[in-house]
Amino acid sequence: MFVKIVFLMKITTSLEKLDKVVSDVLVIFLFSNEKLSPEISRLDKSLSGAIGETISLGDFKGKLYETTSIYSHGKVGAVRVFLSGMGKRSEFESRIGRNVAGAATRRAIKIGAKSIAIFPGDEINAEELIEGVNLAIYDPGLYKTKKEEINKIKELKILGRVDNQVILHSQIVSETTNWVRKLISEPANVMTPNNLVEEAKRLASKYKMKIEVLNEKEAEKKGLGAFAGVAKGSEEPSYFVTVKYNSGSKKTLGVVGKGITFDSGGISIKPSEKMHEMKMDMSGAAACLGFLKAVGQLRPKVNVVTILPLTENLPGGKALKPGDVLKAYNGKTIEVINTDAEGRVVLADGLSYAVKQGVTHLVDLATLTGAVVVALGDQASAVLGRPQSWLDVLKKSSYEAGERLWQLPIYPEHKELLKSDIADVANVPPVKGAGVIAGAVFLQEFVPNKIPWAHIDIAGTSWLNSDQPYMAKGPVGFGVRTLVKLIESLEKES
């Protein structure tokens, strides 16, 4: 099926010599303490030695994300040449390739450039380059009525040979990630469960996917008691959504995303500080929607089942109370000790329902615990699951995507964390400790051992609290790129 795709930025390639390239900015990447390559040396000669002089005088050291601008004064085709630092060669990886491209782009935006040409050399591949540039362009200020004119890079020229399919793939994935970031940026009074459902319906219609939307009453009648228990506290209508993409494959990847469009903590209410950021508690569901959007365009030969439990978590008169017991879709009972651990409760039904749809592999994404922020900060997401071979495939996919995952264990003894005197399982341990693991221990109760399953806790990586050299503060869109790499790994194994 052909779907017309309109991209926000024009991308071209060129085999021109560096001094002949016409652009507002020409970016060259340099490691610290290394000699100039032959191509850059020739450019330096055209600039009367300005690059070498800038380095020798100490104005550019090649530190990671360092950017120094050199005016060409008409000696070469580009108006400015950016020296962009990549740090130490020994520490370079895919993630850094994307980030240094993003850092150069954000600097170009600040000076008002409309076109940017990048010489990636042998270190940064086209995928990293395009994704880094596109992610750097995203502007989170959706509702600012008075702001400086936001400059947009209209054209990216890559200096070297690049396959057109690589360009297409990279644009799809990166622009989809920015689309996810916009969903997360929207305030909770705009991006309600109903509006997320509308986004899912539009995707399903455009890409010819099957969609099932259950309201609260229908979900409860169908046995989705865990989801319905959380949903009843909100005046906003809640929905349990399933979207299916069928490629005819024997493999089916299930992805389940936590979709709490606003999380007050319920009756176990959160502190008011930074509660306004809890609009991002649907980041897992948004990433899964973004993954669907990418799948619709890339058409991989692996089936996909996406489950989105969409609701708010509020302390209304009908809200879930500490001590309540809910019955999940797979029949297991849950004692709710803390209503602020609602994400795992709705995911219990999400995972159980995905299993019922016949998935052969399963991943869930959720802003699940504050504990993961304590453990890993904002530099990596935690991943847990079984078997190890499935986790290894996922970790390899995340590395190639430039998204860090750090594996934590689930030992048999950890099951003792969630014993309940009244139900099959409690939603939180009675004492603090091993919070990330406890969340995964809970979730694995709803996935049979025979299905490869991974839980990704993105609470620390879904949101940047401050501007970075390569990306604006706010939503990150974590998980989209990893899921795309993951399904392509499964496709190759077919």
Kinemage of the C-alpha trace (Angstrom):
@kinemage 1
@onewidth
@group {chain A} dominant
@subgroup {mainchain}
@vectorlist {calphas} color= white
{ca met a 1} P 0.000 0.000 0.000
{ca phe a 2} L 1.362 3.377 -0.979
{ca val a 3} L 0.952 6.204 1.519
{ca lys a 4} L 2.008 9.688 0.502
{ca ile a 5} L 4.471 11.133 2.996
{ca val a 6} L 5.160 14.840 3.299
{ca phe a 7} L 8.328 15.652 5.238
{ca leu a 8} L 9.041 18.883 7.078
{ca met a 9} L 12.643 19.218 5.896
{ca lys a 10} L 14.189 18.743 2.461
{ca ile a 11} L 17.168 16.380 2.483
{ca thr a 12} L 19.610 16.141 -0.396
{ca thr a 13} L 23.018 14.575 -0.907
{ca ser a 14} L 26.061 15.914 -2.688
{ca leu a 15} L 29.529 14.763 -3.686
{ca glu a 16} L 30.812 18.344 -3.978
{ca lys a 17} L 34.156 19.284 -2.485
{ca leu a 18} L 33.740 20.964 0.882
{ca asp a 19} L 34.912 24.365 -0.330
{ca lys a 20} L 32.320 24.385 -3.131
{ca val a 21} L 29.256 23.646 -0.990
{ca val a 22} L 26.776 26.531 -0.880
{ca ser a 23} L 24.947 26.702 2.441
{ca asp a 24} L 24.299 28.984 5.415
{ca val a 25} L 26.339 26.598 7.547
{ca leu a 26} L 28.826 23.844 6.732
{ca val a 27} L 29.391 21.474 9.660
{ca ile a 28} L 32.498 19.363 10.069
{ca phe a 29} L 32.966 16.986 13.005
{ca leu a 30} L 36.280 16.635 14.807
{ca phe a 31} L 37.492 14.394 17.601
{ca ser a 32} L 39.681 15.917 20.263
{ca asn a 33} L 43.460 15.688 19.769
{ca glu a 34} L 43.346 14.290 16.235
{ca lys a 35} L 44.790 15.488 12.951
{ca leu a 36} L 42.568 16.873 10.238
{ca ser a 37} L 41.412 14.442 7.554
{ca pro a 38} L 42.562 15.087 3.959
{ca glu a 39} L 39.138 16.519 3.000
{ca ile a 40} L 39.095 18.919 5.948
{ca ser a 41} L 42.729 19.857 5.363
{ca arg a 42} L 41.814 20.925 1.822
{ca leu a 43} L 38.941 22.985 3.226
{ca asp a 44} L 41.333 24.538 5.726
{ca lys a 45} L 43.664 25.542 2.893
{ca ser a 46} L 40.775 27.271 1.113
{ca leu a 47} L 40.064 29.137 4.363
{ca ser a 48} L 43.697 30.310 4.568
{ca gly a 49} L 44.403 28.003 7.501
{ca ala a 50} L 41.563 29.318 9.699
{ca ile a 51} L 40.590 25.852 10.956
{ca gly a 52} L 44.113 24.898 11.976
{ca glu a 53} L 44.675 28.285 13.558
{ca thr a 54} L 41.440 28.077 15.561
{ca ile a 55} L 42.562 24.711 16.935
{ca ser a 56} L 46.178 25.706 17.603
{ca leu a 57} L 45.104 28.850 19.478
{ca gly a 58} L 42.840 26.765 21.721
{ca asp a 59} L 39.546 28.268 20.529
{ca phe a 60} L 38.370 24.771 19.619
{ca lys a 61} L 39.428 21.640 21.498
{ca gly a 62} L 37.028 19.064 20.076
{ca lys a 63} L 35.173 18.578 23.357
{ca leu a 64} L 31.826 16.826 23.114
{ca tyr a 65} L 29.112 19.218 21.810
{ca glu a 66} L 31.585 22.099 21.530
{ca thr a 67} L 30.781 24.247 18.494
{ca thr a 68} L 32.994 27.007 17.094
{ca ser a 69} L 31.939 29.135 14.139
{ca ile a 70} L 34.354 30.374 11.480
{ca tyr a 71} L 33.225 33.016 8.969
{ca ser a 72} L 34.310 32.139 5.461
{ca his a 73} L 34.450 35.748 4.102
{ca gly a 74} L 33.542 34.356 0.686
{ca lys a 75} L 36.601 32.080 0.469
{ca val a 76} L 34.345 29.000 0.268
{ca gly a 77} L 30.716 28.462 -0.722
{ca ala a 78} L 29.335 28.256 2.816
{ca val a 79} L 28.750 31.446 4.798
{ca arg a 80} L 30.013 29.847 8.025
{ca val a 81} L 31.935 26.713 8.896
{ca phe a 82} L 31.080 25.028 12.200
{ca leu a 83} L 33.746 23.007 13.964
{ca ser a 84} L 31.692 20.523 15.986
{ca gly a 85} L 33.318 18.495 18.752
{ca met a 86} L 32.820 14.757 19.112
{ca gly a 87} L 34.916 14.264 22.231
{ca lys a 88} L 37.248 11.284 22.516
{ca arg a 89} L 37.157 8.741 19.714
{ca ser a 90} L 37.346 5.901 22.240
{ca glu a 91} L 34.027 7.019 23.782
{ca phe a 92} L 32.115 7.479 20.528
{ca glu a 93} L 28.889 5.492 19.963
{ca ser a 94} L 25.663 5.675 17.968
{ca arg a 95} L 23.938 7.840 20.573
{ca ile a 96} L 26.724 10.428 20.380
{ca gly a 97} L 26.528 10.492 16.583
{ca arg a 98} L 22.910 11.632 16.784
{ca asn a 99} L 23.615 14.078 19.572
{ca val a 100} L 26.532 15.905 17.940
{ca ala a 101} L 24.455 16.342 14.785
{ca gly a 102} L 21.704 17.736 16.979
{ca ala a 103} L 24.063 20.089 18.822
{ca ala a 104} L 25.329 21.590 15.558
{ca thr a 105} L 21.757 21.976 14.313
{ca arg a 106} L 20.549 23.761 17.454
{ca arg a 107} L 23.467 26.179 17.136
{ca ala a 108} L 22.568 26.773 13.479
{ca ile a 109} L 18.957 27.483 14.440
{ca lys a 110} L 20.069 30.066 16.998
{ca ile a 111} L 21.975 32.068 14.396
{ca gly a 112} L 19.084 32.006 11.952
{ca ala a 113} L 20.395 29.509 9.389
{ca lys a 114} L 17.879 28.124 6.915
{ca ser a 115} L 20.154 25.605 5.215
{ca ile a 116} L 22.786 23.353 6.706
{ca ala a 117} L 25.345 21.116 5.002
{ca ile a 118} L 27.042 18.392 7.040
{ca phe a 119} L 30.162 16.423 6.275
{ca pro a 120} L 29.765 13.300 8.451
{ca gly a 121} L 33.129 11.775 7.616
{ca asp a 122} L 33.514 8.077 8.327
{ca glu a 123} L 32.261 8.173 11.916
{ca ile a 124} L 28.607 9.261 11.736
{ca asn a 125} L 26.231 7.370 9.471
{ca ala a 126} L 23.343 8.990 7.604
{ca glu a 127} L 20.692 7.547 9.916
{ca glu a 128} L 22.332 9.062 12.986
{ca leu a 129} L 22.838 12.341 11.174
{ca ile a 130} L 19.261 12.740 9.912
{ca glu a 131} L 17.678 11.657 13.182
{ca gly a 132} L 19.926 13.956 15.200
{ca val a 133} L 19.105 16.957 13.012
{ca asn a 134} L 15.358 16.301 13.036
{ca leu a 135} L 15.185 15.764 16.796
{ca ala a 136} L 17.067 19.022 17.354
{ca ile a 137} L 14.534 21.008 15.329
{ca tyr a 138} L 11.543 20.231 17.578
{ca asp a 139} L 10.122 23.267 19.420
{ca pro a 140} L 8.129 22.493 22.627
{ca gly a 141} L 6.583 25.976 22.921
{ca leu a 142} L 3.239 24.945 21.449
{ca tyr a 143} L 1.092 27.647 23.027
{ca lys a 144} L 3.383 30.673 23.198
{ca thr a 145} L 1.578 33.605 21.567
{ca lys a 146} L 4.473 36.036 21.852
{ca lys a 147} L 7.813 34.509 21.051
{ca glu a 148} L 10.746 35.207 18.858
{ca glu a 149} L 10.317 33.929 15.345
{ca ile a 150} L 11.309 30.320 15.520
{ca asn a 151} L 13.837 29.581 12.831
{ca lys a 152} L 13.411 26.341 10.946
{ca ile a 153} L 16.106 24.515 9.044
{ca lys a 154} L 14.500 24.095 5.623
{ca glu a 155} L 17.204 22.060 3.949
{ca leu a 156} L 19.805 19.545 5.035
{ca lys a 157} L 22.539 18.619 2.580
{ca ile a 158} L 24.549 15.485 3.414
{ca leu a 159} L 27.993 15.477 1.847
{ca gly a 160} L 28.595 11.924 0.740
{ca arg a 161} L 26.849 8.924 -0.772
{ca val a 162} L 23.619 7.972 0.982
{ca asp a 163} L 21.031 5.421 -0.087
{ca asn a 164} L 17.604 6.987 -0.641
{ca gln a 165} L 15.967 4.267 1.463
{ca val a 166} L 18.150 5.233 4.412
{ca ile a 167} L 17.041 8.850 4.041
{ca leu a 168} L 13.379 7.850 3.813
{ca his a 169} L 13.607 5.497 6.800
{ca ser a 170} L 15.436 8.033 8.956
{ca gln a 171} L 12.974 10.811 8.152
{ca ile a 172} L 10.018 8.590 8.976
{ca val a 173} L 11.425 7.519 12.327
{ca ser a 174} L 12.680 10.934 13.450
{ca glu a 175} L 9.649 12.936 12.348
{ca thr a 176} L 7.414 10.339 13.974
{ca thr a 177} L 9.385 10.736 17.201
{ca asn a 178} L 8.768 14.486 17.056
{ca trp a 179} L 5.071 13.792 16.504
{ca val a 180} L 5.108 11.737 19.713
{ca arg a 181} L 6.857 14.585 21.520
{ca lys a 182} L 4.037 16.892 20.475
{ca leu a 183} L 1.424 14.488 21.850
{ca ile a 184} L 3.253 14.458 25.180
{ca ser a 185} L 3.767 18.235 25.182
{ca glu a 186} L 0.042 18.874 24.936
{ca pro a 187} L -1.582 19.798 28.263
{ca ala a 188} L -3.872 17.260 29.916
{ca asn a 189} L -6.953 19.365 29.182
{ca val a 190} L -6.152 18.981 25.469
{ca met a 191} L -4.632 15.512 25.202
{ca thr a 192} L -7.441 13.698 26.996
{ca pro a 193} L -8.067 9.957 26.639
{ca asn a 194} L -10.726 10.803 24.048
{ca asn a 195} L -8.293 12.836 21.939
{ca leu a 196} L -5.667 10.107 22.109
{ca val a 197} L -8.327 7.694 20.880
{ca glu a 198} L -8.982 10.024 17.955
{ca glu a 199} L -5.268 9.967 17.102
{ca ala a 200} L -5.348 6.161 17.183
{ca lys a 201} L -8.422 6.103 14.935
{ca arg a 202} L -6.760 8.405 12.411
{ca leu a 203} L -3.683 6.184 12.272
{ca ala a 204} L -5.763 3.017 11.928
{ca ser a 205} L -7.788 4.565 9.103
{ca lys a 206} L -4.807 5.969 7.217
{ca tyr a 207} L -2.719 2.806 7.394
{ca lys a 208} L -5.556 0.257 7.086
{ca met a 209} L -5.202 -1.227 10.561
{ca lys a 210} L -7.922 -2.805 12.684
{ca ile a 211} L -8.954 -0.903 15.813
{ca glu a 212} L -11.099 -1.810 18.812
{ca val a 213} L -12.158 0.917 21.250
{ca leu a 214} L -13.823 -0.096 24.532
{ca asn a 215} L -15.321 2.503 26.852
{ca glu a 216} L -15.268 2.011 30.629
{ca lys a 217} L -18.497 0.019 30.816
{ca glu a 218} L -17.560 -2.177 27.870
{ca ala a 219} L -14.090 -2.772 29.319
{ca glu a 220} L -15.506 -3.748 32.698
{ca lys a 221} L -18.080 -6.037 31.099
{ca lys a 222} L -15.285 -7.719 29.136
{ca gly a 223} L -13.364 -8.472 32.322
{ca leu a 224} L -10.832 -5.634 32.268
{ca gly a 225} L -11.411 -4.943 35.946
{ca ala a 226} L -7.985 -3.534 36.737
{ca phe a 227} L -8.273 -0.855 34.067
{ca ala a 228} L -11.879 -0.067 34.985
{ca gly a 229} L -10.939 0.289 38.652
{ca val a 230} L -8.453 3.070 37.906
{ca ala a 231} L -10.687 4.723 35.295
{ca lys a 232} L -13.707 5.223 37.555
{ca gly a 233} L -12.049 8.082 39.483
{ca ser a 234} L -12.073 10.461 36.509
{ca glu a 235} L -14.926 12.458 35.003
{ca glu a 236} L -13.197 12.221 31.619
{ca pro a 237} L -14.302 9.164 29.619
{ca ser a 238} L -11.657 6.444 29.576
{ca tyr a 239} L -10.915 3.936 26.818
{ca phe a 240} L -9.137 0.637 26.330
{ca val a 241} L -7.768 0.608 22.771
{ca thr a 242} L -6.368 -2.196 20.627
{ca val a 243} L -4.828 -1.528 17.211
{ca lys a 244} L -3.641 -4.364 14.965
{ca tyr a 245} L -1.309 -4.326 11.970
{ca asn a 246} L -1.328 -7.547 9.964
{ca ser a 247} L 1.548 -8.397 7.633
{ca gly a 248} L 0.724 -12.077 7.280
{ca ser a 249} L 3.689 -13.107 9.410
{ca lys a 250} L 3.760 -15.915 11.964
{ca lys a 251} L 5.374 -13.469 14.390
{ca thr a 252} L 3.354 -10.893 16.280
{ca leu a 253} L 4.988 -8.217 18.380
{ca gly a 254} L 2.777 -6.938 21.165
{ca val a 255} L 3.454 -3.430 22.513
{ca val a 256} L 1.583 -2.113 25.535
{ca gly a 257} L 1.875 1.532 26.570
{ca lys a 258} L 0.854 3.141 29.845
{ca gly a 259} L -1.650 5.840 28.897
{ca ile a 260} L -2.378 7.889 32.015
{ca thr a 261} L -3.073 11.288 30.457
{ca phe a 262} L -2.817 12.956 33.867
{ca asp a 263} L -1.632 11.373 37.092
{ca ser a 264} L -2.468 13.127 40.350
{ca gly a 265} L -1.692 9.964 42.278
{ca gly a 266} L -5.362 9.432 43.027
{ca ile a 267} L -6.278 9.287 46.718
{ca ser a 268} L -2.585 8.583 47.431
{ca ile a 269} L -2.042 12.053 46.025
{ca lys a 270} L 1.336 13.281 44.793
{ca pro a 271} L 3.126 16.378 46.168
{ca ser a 272} L 2.128 19.527 44.278
{ca glu a 273} L 5.708 20.246 43.187
{ca lys a 274} L 6.080 19.416 39.492
{ca met a 275} L 2.667 17.751 39.388
{ca his a 276} L 2.008 19.805 36.250
{ca glu a 277} L 4.481 17.560 34.441
{ca met a 278} L 2.271 14.538 35.066
{ca lys a 279} L 0.673 15.136 31.682
{ca met a 280} L 3.654 13.099 30.472
{ca asp a 281} L 2.421 9.930 32.217
{ca met a 282} L 1.044 8.822 28.856
{ca ser a 283} L 4.514 8.792 27.288
{ca gly a 284} L 4.470 5.007 26.964
{ca ala a 285} L 1.171 5.028 25.086
{ca ala a 286} L 2.343 7.948 22.930
{ca ala a 287} L 5.519 6.045 22.002
{ca cys a 288} L 3.429 3.015 21.055
{ca leu a 289} L 1.229 5.215 18.863
{ca gly a 290} L 4.351 6.640 17.258
{ca phe a 291} L 5.631 3.129 16.662
{ca leu a 292} L 2.343 2.324 14.925
{ca lys a 293} L 2.703 5.429 12.772
{ca ala a 294} L 6.198 4.327 11.732
{ca val a 295} L 5.013 0.766 11.098
{ca gly a 296} L 2.221 2.085 8.899
{ca gln a 297} L 4.788 3.770 6.668
{ca leu a 298} L 7.609 1.200 6.796
{ca arg a 299} L 5.331 -1.889 6.450
{ca pro a 300} L 7.549 -4.491 8.179
{ca lys a 301} L 6.841 -8.200 7.689
{ca val a 302} L 5.917 -8.759 11.345
{ca asn a 303} L 2.426 -8.374 12.819
{ca val a 304} L 1.827 -5.805 15.567
{ca val a 305} L -0.754 -5.680 18.341
{ca thr a 306} L -0.777 -2.389 20.246
{ca ile a 307} L -2.692 -2.048 23.518
{ca leu a 308} L -3.398 1.393 24.985
{ca pro a 309} L -5.194 1.686 28.356
{ca leu a 310} L -6.136 5.400 28.330
{ca thr a 311} L -7.412 7.133 31.453
{ca glu a 312} L -6.675 9.758 34.099
{ca asn a 313} L -5.784 8.971 37.723
{ca leu a 314} L -7.742 11.391 39.893
{ca pro a 315} L -9.099 11.439 43.477
{ca gly a 316} L -12.813 11.701 42.654
{ca gly a 317} L -15.671 10.453 44.783
{ca lys a 318} L -15.736 7.181 42.866
{ca ala a 319} L -11.953 6.816 42.827
{ca leu a 320} L -10.016 3.713 43.740
{ca lys a 321} L -9.164 3.553 47.465
{ca pro a 322} L -6.123 2.057 49.189
{ca gly a 323} L -7.097 -1.448 50.214
{ca asp a 324} L -9.486 -2.038 47.310
{ca val a 325} L -9.215 -5.319 45.412
{ca leu a 326} L -9.531 -5.527 41.627
{ca lys a 327} L -9.781 -8.506 39.294
{ca ala a 328} L -7.590 -8.361 36.195
{ca tyr a 329} L -8.386 -9.747 32.750
{ca asn a 330} L -6.411 -12.951 33.356
{ca gly a 331} L -8.410 -13.641 36.536
{ca lys a 332} L -5.764 -12.663 39.075
{ca thr a 333} L -6.755 -10.386 41.937
{ca ile a 334} L -4.860 -7.228 42.882
{ca glu a 335} L -4.795 -5.513 46.277
{ca val a 336} L -4.284 -1.798 45.699
{ca ile a 337} L -2.016 -0.621 48.509
{ca asn a 338} L -1.166 2.692 46.843
{ca thr a 339} L -3.362 4.359 44.222
{ca asp a 340} L -0.318 6.204 42.835
{ca ala a 341} L 0.958 2.871 41.540
{ca glu a 342} L -1.886 2.840 39.029
{ca gly a 343} L 0.223 2.446 35.903
{ca arg a 344} L 1.093 -1.165 36.617
{ca val a 345} L -2.576 -1.846 37.402
{ca val a 346} L -3.825 -0.720 33.971
{ca leu a 347} L -0.851 -2.456 32.340
{ca ala a 348} L -1.918 -5.717 34.019
{ca asp a 349} L -5.014 -5.728 31.835
{ca gly a 350} L -3.039 -4.433 28.858
{ca leu a 351} L -0.555 -7.281 29.029
{ca ser a 352} L -3.234 -9.923 29.687
{ca tyr a 353} L -5.287 -8.682 26.752
{ca ala a 354} L -2.252 -8.665 24.462
{ca val a 355} L -1.565 -12.286 25.382
{ca lys a 356} L -5.161 -13.153 24.474
{ca gln a 357} L -4.579 -11.624 21.004
{ca gly a 358} L -1.913 -14.237 20.279
{ca val a 359} L 1.286 -12.177 20.493
{ca thr a 360} L 4.515 -14.137 20.159
{ca his a 361} L 6.720 -11.416 21.684
{ca leu a 362} L 5.781 -8.668 24.100
{ca val a 363} L 7.138 -5.301 25.292
{ca asp a 364} L 5.575 -2.729 27.584
{ca leu a 365} L 6.686 0.890 27.984
{ca ala a 366} L 5.717 2.950 31.002
{ca thr a 367} L 6.675 5.930 33.101
{ca leu a 368} L 6.286 3.513 35.973
{ca thr a 369} L 8.444 4.436 38.968
{ca gly a 370} L 10.255 7.290 40.638
{ca ala a 371} L 12.698 4.620 41.751
{ca val a 372} L 14.155 4.350 38.245
{ca val a 373} L 15.045 8.047 38.387
{ca val a 374} L 16.854 7.451 41.677
{ca ala a 375} L 18.721 4.502 40.164
{ca leu a 376} L 19.545 5.764 36.658
{ca gly a 377} L 18.626 9.451 36.491
{ca asp a 378} L 17.702 10.647 33.021
{ca gln a 379} L 20.505 8.829 31.235
{ca ala a 380} L 18.984 5.370 30.761
{ca ser a 381} L 15.736 3.453 30.977
{ca ala a 382} L 15.549 0.268 32.997
{ca val a 383} L 14.685 -2.972 31.246
{ca leu a 384} L 13.619 -6.213 32.904
{ca gly a 385} L 11.987 -9.376 31.642
{ca arg a 386} L 12.578 -12.859 30.285
{ca pro a 387} L 14.210 -14.777 28.684
{ca gln a 388} L 17.675 -13.279 28.475
{ca ser a 389} L 17.860 -13.893 24.729
{ca trp a 390} L 14.842 -11.587 24.195
{ca leu a 391} L 16.335 -8.903 26.417
{ca asp a 392} L 19.590 -9.140 24.471
{ca val a 393} L 17.769 -8.506 21.180
{ca leu a 394} L 16.003 -5.518 22.739
{ca lys a 395} L 19.204 -4.074 24.212
{ca lys a 396} L 20.983 -4.404 20.875
{ca ser a 397} L 18.071 -2.635 19.193
{ca ser a 398} L 18.185 0.216 21.710
{ca tyr a 399} L 21.936 0.643 21.267
{ca glu a 400} L 21.570 0.905 17.501
{ca ala a 401} L 18.727 3.387 18.018
{ca gly a 402} L 20.811 5.580 20.303
{ca glu a 403} L 18.515 4.975 23.279
{ca arg a 404} L 20.112 3.574 26.428
{ca leu a 405} L 18.667 0.607 28.289
{ca trp a 406} L 20.137 -0.759 31.518
{ca gln a 407} L 19.078 -4.230 32.609
{ca leu a 408} L 18.028 -4.933 36.179
{ca pro a 409} L 17.460 -8.461 37.513
{ca ile a 410} L 14.339 -10.248 38.686
{ca tyr a 411} L 15.413 -12.882 41.201
{ca pro a 412} L 13.003 -15.548 42.525
{ca glu a 413} L 13.222 -13.915 45.948
{ca his a 414} L 11.834 -10.672 44.538
{ca lys a 415} L 8.411 -12.277 44.174
{ca glu a 416} L 8.094 -12.038 47.947
{ca leu a 417} L 7.974 -8.235 47.612
{ca leu a 418} L 4.342 -8.212 46.518
{ca lys a 419} L 2.657 -10.764 48.752
{ca ser a 420} L -0.872 -9.860 49.764
{ca asp a 421} L -2.880 -11.211 52.686
{ca ile a 422} L -6.146 -10.799 50.805
{ca ala a 423} L -5.420 -11.064 47.062
{ca asp a 424} L -3.115 -12.809 44.609
{ca val a 425} L -0.716 -9.873 44.445
{ca ala a 426} L -0.264 -6.384 45.940
{ca asn a 427} L 0.505 -3.459 43.663
{ca val a 428} L 3.393 -2.159 45.838
{ca pro a 429} L 5.704 -3.662 48.477
{ca pro a 430} L 5.009 -2.966 52.176
{ca val a 431} L 8.450 -1.367 52.581
{ca lys a 432} L 10.649 0.758 50.325
{ca gly a 433} L 13.385 -0.800 48.231
{ca ala a 434} L 13.808 -2.418 44.814
{ca gly a 435} L 11.029 -0.199 43.464
{ca val a 436} L 11.832 -0.709 39.781
{ca ile a 437} L 12.107 -4.455 40.218
{ca ala a 438} L 8.872 -4.584 42.226
{ca gly a 439} L 7.050 -2.971 39.302
{ca ala a 440} L 8.361 -5.620 36.922
{ca val a 441} L 7.616 -8.432 39.395
{ca phe a 442} L 4.021 -7.248 39.461
{ca leu a 443} L 3.737 -7.085 35.674
{ca gln a 444} L 5.208 -10.519 35.051
{ca glu a 445} L 2.201 -11.990 36.892
{ca phe a 446} L 0.189 -11.132 33.803
{ca val a 447} L 2.475 -12.643 31.149
{ca pro a 448} L 2.825 -16.436 30.740
{ca asn a 449} L 6.384 -17.776 30.939
{ca lys a 450} L 6.234 -19.049 27.362
{ca ile a 451} L 6.008 -15.520 25.888
{ca pro a 452} L 9.232 -13.475 25.619
{ca trp a 453} L 8.473 -10.274 27.533
{ca ala a 454} L 10.307 -7.081 28.420
{ca his a 455} L 9.288 -4.174 30.619
{ca ile a 456} L 10.881 -0.786 29.937
{ca asp a 457} L 10.602 1.837 32.675
{ca ile a 458} L 10.972 5.221 30.949
{ca ala a 459} L 10.110 7.469 33.900
{ca gly a 460} L 13.571 9.054 33.855
{ca thr a 461} L 14.137 9.245 30.103
{ca ser a 462} L 10.767 10.381 28.784
{ca trp a 463} L 11.286 14.017 29.804
{ca leu a 464} L 14.278 16.384 29.858
{ca asn a 465} L 14.177 18.862 32.725
{ca ser a 466} L 16.553 21.278 31.026
{ca asp a 467} L 17.746 22.158 27.537
{ca gln a 468} L 20.548 19.973 26.244
{ca pro a 469} L 23.029 20.986 23.516
{ca tyr a 470} L 21.304 18.549 21.152
{ca met a 471} L 17.644 18.675 22.245
{ca ala a 472} L 15.105 21.043 23.794
{ca lys a 473} L 13.791 20.458 27.297
{ca gly a 474} L 10.528 18.592 27.608
{ca pro a 475} L 9.365 15.333 26.023
{ca val a 476} L 11.911 13.035 24.392
{ca gly a 477} L 9.768 10.476 22.562
{ca phe a 478} L 11.841 7.673 24.056
{ca gly a 479} L 11.101 4.202 22.731
{ca val a 480} L 9.940 4.846 19.176
{ca arg a 481} L 13.352 4.292 17.613
{ca thr a 482} L 14.070 1.236 19.760
{ca leu a 483} L 10.770 -0.414 18.846
{ca val a 484} L 11.418 0.190 15.139
{ca lys a 485} L 14.843 -1.428 15.422
{ca leu a 486} L 13.306 -4.279 17.409
{ca ile a 487} L 10.644 -5.146 14.847
{ca glu a 488} L 13.245 -4.960 12.083
{ca ser a 489} L 15.367 -7.451 14.034
{ca leu a 490} L 12.392 -9.784 14.249
{ca glu a 491} L 11.766 -9.299 10.543
{ca lys a 492} L 15.333 -10.329 9.698
{ca glu a 493} L 14.923 -13.512 11.737
{ca ser a 494} L 11.776 -14.495 9.820
